[in-house]
């Protein structure tokens, strides 16, 4: 079952034209919930990042020779998006178009807040895991430290 595309908006990068669309409610909720966290560099989670990007790109169409091609899978994205940099620009444009809190410079504030929470959590985990190693055991007395009665 094909998902209807909502409220198209033209977006141009270099010589390429794309149509960005609004997310439907449920798919939009999933993408918006996963995207900021999936975009943070986390060991072993690239799969979630790519999966989220492909879900987002399902609401983007490329315009080629008067035809509109929905970028609904990895092959179509690879064939109709010139580079990873163009892909990143499309992703940012989609998030700005679909999320009011990503517009007017608020994206950087939002992502900075996410990054700060992420760093805070990492710091907390590192501190908690290092506390046992910081607790020094009582060192045995060496011959040079022994007092003579």
Secondary structure as GFF3:
##gff-version 3
##sequence-region A 1 149
A	DSSP	beta_strand	6	13	.	.	.	ID=ss1
A	DSSP	beta_strand	16	22	.	.	.	ID=ss2
A	DSSP	alpha_helix	25	39	.	.	.	ID=ss3
A	DSSP	alpha_helix	46	57	.	.	.	ID=ss4
A	DSSP	beta_strand	60	64	.	.	.	ID=ss5
A	DSSP	beta_strand	67	70	.	.	.	ID=ss6
A	DSSP	alpha_helix	74	80	.	.	.	ID=ss7
A	DSSP	alpha_helix	84	98	.	.	.	ID=ss8
A	DSSP	three_ten_helix	100	102	.	.	.	ID=ss9
A	DSSP	alpha_helix	106	134	.	.	.	ID=ss10
A	DSSP	three_ten_helix	143	145	.	.	.	ID=ss11
###
